[in-house]
Amino acid sequence: MSDASLIDELPGELLMWVLIISELLVFGAGMVAFMGVRLTDPAGFAEAQSHLHRTGAAFNTAVLVTSGYLAAQALQWRQVARRGAARLALIGAALLGVMFLVIKGVEYADKAAQGISYETHPFFLFYYLLTGFHAAHVLAGVGILLLVTWRDDPRNIEAGAQFWHMVDLVWIMLFPVVYLLG
């Protein structure tokens, strides 16, 4: 019988798990509130949702999932002493994060050009809050990925990849809730 607890068996850093769980709870609460308010005006939410660019959001999903793969691959490569490959994968993951932000920025600019703001409809209040908060996490994640590229100890890469995978997971939950569910 082992003396190790489930917490001891978690991969990565315990405090990063605490951060990830707390962030998932915040995003989850936001999505539950979004869905609750949506029930009060399904037609208005559907009409507001029709102004979103589902294709761009789907492309952004592929961008983030690919960047998550690169972050995971970086850890594997660093663990087998392929330091250069690991660093390139981390830089690639960070660049894909920047691409996500550029695409999201284009989407926001398009909404502004249409005169759509957070005051237009409750849908857009939640849209900007949820996707904007996620974009802030993408920006933080890009910084973390670049930091662990520089300080590329495998434990650092693992912690950075943990955070980045949380960013991926949140988007994978946001995408259908905000862009697809009608």
N, C-alpha and C positions, 0 to 999 in steps of 0.2 A: 504494500500500500504506500502510495506517495504522499509526502507532506505538502506537495505543491497545490495551491488553490487555483481556481479558475482564473483569477486575476493574474496570478503568476504565469499562466499559460497563454495569456493574450500576446499576440505579436505587437511589437512596437512599444511606445511609451504610454504608461498609465495616464499621465496628465493630458496627453493628446487625446486619449479615449474620452476623458472627462469633457474636454472641449468639444469633441465631435458629438457626443451624446447631447450636450447642452445646445449646440447649434441645431442638431436635428430636431430637438424639441421645439425650438423657436420657429424653425421653418414649418414644422408640422402644425403648430398652433396657427400660424398664418394661413396655411392651406385649409385647415378646418374652418377658420373664420371666413375665408373666401368662399368655400363651399356652402357655408351656412347663409351668407348674404345672397349668394347665387340663387338659393331656394326661394327668396322673397321676390325675385324679378328674373325668372329664367329667360323670358323673351328679350329683355333689355341686355342681359349678359350675353346672349347669343348674338345679338346685333352688334354689340361692342366688340365681341371676340372676332367678328368677321373682318375687322380692321387690322388684325394681326397677320403677320407673314409666316404662315406655317412652314413653308418650304425653307425659309431662312432659319427658323428655329430647329427644324429637323436637321439641317446641315450643321448647325451649332451643336446639336446632340452628337453627331458623328465626330466633330472636332474635339469635343471634350472627352468622349470615350477613347478616341485615338490618343489623346494626350495622357489619359490615365494609363493606357497600355504602355506608353513610353516611360512613364514614371515607374511602373512596376518592373519593366524591363531594365531600367537603370539600376534598380536595387539588385536584381539578379546578376547583372554584369559586374557591378562593383563587388559583389560577394565572391566572384571568381576572378578578381583582379583585372578586369577589363575596364580600367579607370577611364580611359579616353572615350570608349563607347558609352559608358555610363554618363559621363558629362555631356556628350552630344545628345543622348536621349533626354536628359533633364532640360537642356537648352531647347530641344525640339518641343518638349511638353510645355515649357514656358511660352515659346513662340505661338503654339496653338492656343494657349490661354489668351495671349494678346489678340490673336485672330478672332476668338470668341468675342472679346470686348469690342473689337472694331465692328463686327457684324451687329452686335447688340447696339452699339452707338448709332449705326446707320438706321436701325429700326427705330430707335428713340427719335432721331432727327426726322424721320418720315412722319412719325406721330406728331411731332411739333409742327411740321409743315402743314399737316391736316388740321391744325388747331386743337389737337387732342392733348389734354393734360389730365392730371390726377383729379381735377374738378369736373371733367366731362361726364363721367358716370362712375358709380362705385366700382365697376369692373376695373376701370383704369387706375383707380386708387390702389387696389390690390395688385394690379399688374405692375405698376411702378414700384410699389413697396417690395413685393416678392422678388421681382427680377432685378431691381436695383440693389437690394440687399445681397442677392446672389452675386451680382456683378462685383460688389465690394469684396466678396469672398474670393472671387476669381482673381481680382487684383492682388489681394493678400497672398493667395496661393502662388501666383506668378513670382512674387517677391520671395516667398519661401523656397520655391523651386530653384530660383537663381542663387539664393543663399546656400542651399545644400549642394549646388553645383560647385561653389567655391569651397565650402567646408564639407567635402564629400566622404566623410566617414559613413560606413554602411548604416549605423544607427541614425545618423542625421537624415540620410536619404529615406530610410524607412519612415521616420516621423513626417518628413515632407510629403512622402507618397500617401501616408495615412490621411493627412489634411486634404490633399488633392483628390483622393478618392471620395472623401466626404463631399467636396464641391461637385464632383461628377454625380454622385448619388442624389444630391439635392436637385440638380438640373433634371435628372432622369425622372424625378417625381414631379417637378414643376412643369415640365414640358407637356405631359398629357393633361394635367389639371388646368393649366392656364390656356394652352393652345388648342387642345383637342376635344375635351369633354364638352358636350353641348347640352 
